[in-house]
């Protein structure tokens, strides 16, 4: 698999703006894709993008991980510093504004290889701004681009996911926004720690129950850590039995819904883990939302850990909020017990 990166773009922008560090950081929402294309190509390009960006969060209403904002080619200069810029065209119609923009941007060699060869997806980073993804989609027909998107889509998607995590981590943890005193307190008491952003407060901290729970309101975000000595699971069936009992024991008034409930093996940090996803629901009220949890065994401390994150944001977009709490969960670390 090969992703082509245009030297023309990189050299041209470098010459205009100087060294990389002098560029401003890209603007816009990290889960927003700004699509620059003609109206004629819009639907076909969105079909192509749905192959690359094919994840959906069920809240329970379906919500795409990445949202598309369409911009006409003549307005390209207004959005070229956005975090995720996609310029796309199909065919060589001289009256197609998207095709004219793509031909203007690419070198003759790059343009020819996109129409006649296998260079339909041209990806670069930091072209106009720092922390920016820049993708040009161009080809002779939709079918040719779709064929390549199926092959290269997973790699491309990872570039966008990695940048989202990087930018959101800066937002959450940069500068004085971390609660380092609370982080150190957890480390001293329990031999594990998390990076904790500003705004989170402790809801429950129980050394007797081996349970820690913190949250932030409006919109509501919660993260909890439960740990036990030894290994408490052996397979997916025992994982199911263990985790289904936890919400009522520690959160009292919530439970996991069977609808869209999923258990799958993953790598969490350096651990072989089980990832549990789905929907939580209130036992007492008409409330609920998505959650992500991880169950794994830490050989260093010989303990099983369950890290649970969930949000409540009715009627609003939820993916970015859930991803933020998941990023916090991924800062988890342990140190050997004394």
N, C-alpha and C positions, 0 to 999 in steps of 0.2 A: 504494500500500500504506500502511496506517495501523495503528499499534499504539496502543491506547488506554491511557492512564495515569490512574488514578483520583485525582482531587484529594482526595477524602474521606480516603483512606488517608494521603496525604502530609501533609495539614493536621492530621489527628487525631494522628498520631504526632509531628509537629513540636511540637504543643502540649504533648504529654506529656513529651517528652524534651529539648526545647530545641534549640539549634543543632546542626547536623550534626556538627561536630567533637567534640561531647561524647559521641557514641555510641561504644560499644565496637566493636572490629572483629568482624565476623561470624566464627563458629567453624565447625568441621567440615571435612571433606575437600573440596578444590576441585573434584573431579570426581564429587561425590556430589549427587544430587538428592533432597531430602526431599519426598516426595509425601504430602500430607494429603488423604485421600478416604475415603469409606465403602467397606466391603468389597464392596458390590454394584457399585460403579462401578470398582473397582480394575483389572480386566482391560481395560475399554474405555479408561480413561485411559492405561494403559500402552501401548495400541495408538496412541493419539494422540501420546504422547511419543516413540514410536519413529519417527514421521514427522518430528518436529522435531529430535530427537537421533539421527540415523541413521548416524553414523560407527562403524566397527568396526576395531579393530586386530587383525591376525592375527599370532600369536606363536609357532607357527602356529595355536594354538587361538584362536577368535574371542573378543575381549574388547571390550565396548562402551566408547567413550570416557567416557561418563557412566553411573554406576551409580545405580539407583533404590532408595531406602530408603522403605518404606511406613510411614506413621504414621496411627493412627486419629484422627479429628477431635477427640475429647475430650482428646487429648494435645498439641494444637496449641501451648499455652503453653510446653511443654517444648522445642520445637524452633524457635520463631519467630525466634531469633537465628542460625540456621544460614545459611551462605553462599548456598545455593540452596534457597529455599522455594517449593513449588508447592502451591496449594490448588485442588482440582478437584472438580467435581460435574456431573452430567448430569440434566436434568429438574427438576421442582418438587415431588417427593414430600416431604410434610411429615415423613415418618418417616425420611427419608434424612439421616443426621447430617452428611454432607459438604455437602449442599444447604442445610441449616440454618446451617452455619458460613459459607458463602459469602454467604448472604442477610444474615447478621448483620454481616459485614465491609463489604459494599458499600453505597453509598447507594441510595436507591430508584431514582434515575435510572440509575445504572450497572447495577443488577440488571435493570431492565426492558429496557435496551438489550442485555444479554447474552442474554436469553430471546427478545425480539421483534425485535431488530435484528441488527447485525453486530459486536457487541462481545464476542466469546467469549474473546478473549485479552487480558487486562489486565495490563500489565507495568510494574513500578516498580523503582527502585533505592534501596538504603539506607533501607528502611522502618523496620526495628527495629535495624539495625546498619550500620556502615560496611562498604563493600565487600561488598554483598549484592545478589543478584538475587531479585526477588519477583514471582511469576507467579500470577495467578488464571485458571483455566480454568472456564468455565461456559457452558452452552448448553442449548437445548431437547432436543437429541438428539446422538448421536455423529456422525452424518453431517454435520451443520452445522459442528461443531467441526473435523472432519477436513478439510472443504473449506477452511476458513480457515487451518488449520495448514499445508496444502500451499503456500499463498500467502505466509504470514508466517513460516513456519518458518526459512528461511535467515537472515532478519534477527534473529530471536530467538536462533538458535544462535550467531551472531556475538557477541551480547551476553555469552553465557556463556563463549565462547572468550576474548574480550577480558578479562573479569574473571579468568579462570583465569591468563592470562599476567601480568596485573598483580599478582595475589596471589603467584604463584610467583616472580616477579621480586623482590618484596620479601623473600621467604624466602631466595632465593639470594644477593642482593647487598646487603641492607640492613646498615648499620652497619659493623662491623669484619670482616665475613665475607669480604670480597674480598681476593685476593692481589695487591695493587696493585704490589708490587715485580716480580712475575713479569709482570704486564701491561705495565709500562714496559719491561722487558727485551725482550719480544717486539717492542714498537714500535720500540725503538732498533735492534735487529738486522735486522728484516724489514719495517719500515714498515707493519705491520698489527697489530691488537690485538684481544683479546677481554676481556670481563669474566670473571674466573676466581674462582669461589666457594672458600671454605675446603674443604679435604679432597681437592682434586684435586692429584695429583703428576705430574711430568713423567716420561713413560716413554721418549720419544725426542725429541731436539731436534737436527736435522741441517741445518746451513746448506748443506752440500755437496749433500744430497739434496733441499733445499727441502721439508722435512717436519717437522712438529711433532705430537706425540701426547701426550695427557695422559689420566689416568683416575682413577677412585675406586672402591674396592672395597666389597663387602658392603652393598648390592647393587652389582654391577659396572656402571659407566658409563664410556664412553670417548668422546673427541672428538679428531679429527685434522684437520689442515689441510695440504694439499699444494698447491703453487703452481709455475707454470712461466711463463717469459717468452713473450709472444705469445698468440695465440688457437689453441687446440689442438682445437677441434671446430667443426662447421658445421651439423650436423643431428642428429636423434635417433639415426640409425645410427652416426655417428661418436662420439656420446656413449656409446652402448652399448659400442662397442669400447674406448673409453678407460677407462671406469669398471670394466669387468669384469676388467681386468688389474691394477687397483690393489691389491686385498686381498692377493693372493699376493706382490706385490712389496714391500709395506710392512708388512703384518701377519704375513706368512710362513705361518701355519698356518690361515688362514680363507679362505673364498670366499663369493661371493654365490650363493644358490640361484636356480634358474630359476623355482621355484614362487612365485607372487605378485609376481615382479619387475616393477616398473613405472617408466617414465620419462615425465614430463609437464612441459610448460612452465609456469613459475610466475613470480611476482615475489618475489624474495628481497631484503629491504631495498629499495634503489632499482634493483636489477639485474634485467634480464631473465635468467632462469636456467632450468636444468633441475633438477627435483626427482626424485631416484631413491629409491625405497622398496622394501622387501621384507624378506627374511630372510637373515641371515648364518649360516654353519655352519662348524664346526671340521672341518678335514681329518683331524685325528688322533683326536678324541674325539667322543662323542655330545653335543655342545654347540651352542647356537645361540640366536638371538633376533632381534628386529626391528631395523631400522636406518633412518635418514633421512639422505640426502646431498644436497648442492647443488653444481652445477657452473656457473660463470659467469665472464665476462670483465670485468675491472676496467679501464676506459679510463684512469683516473687514473694507475695504475701500469703499464698495458699488460701485465698478467699475467692468466693463467687461474688461478682458485682452485677447489679441490675441498674442501668441508667435510663431513666424515663423522662421524656420531654413531651409537652403538649401545649396547645394554645386554644384560646377561645376568642374569636373575633367575628361575631355573627354579621352576615351580610357584606363582609369585606373580603378582600384578597388575603389569603392565608399562607401562601407558599413561602414568601420571603421571611415572614415571622417564624415559621416552623424551621426554616433553614438556619436562621440565626441561633435558635436554641440548640439545634443539632451541632452547629459549629462550636458552641460552648461545651457541649458534651464531648466533643472530640479533643478538647484540651485536657481531658482527664489523665492523671498520672498517679502512680503509686511509688513508694519507696519501701525498702525492706523493713519489716518489723524489727524492733529492738529485741 
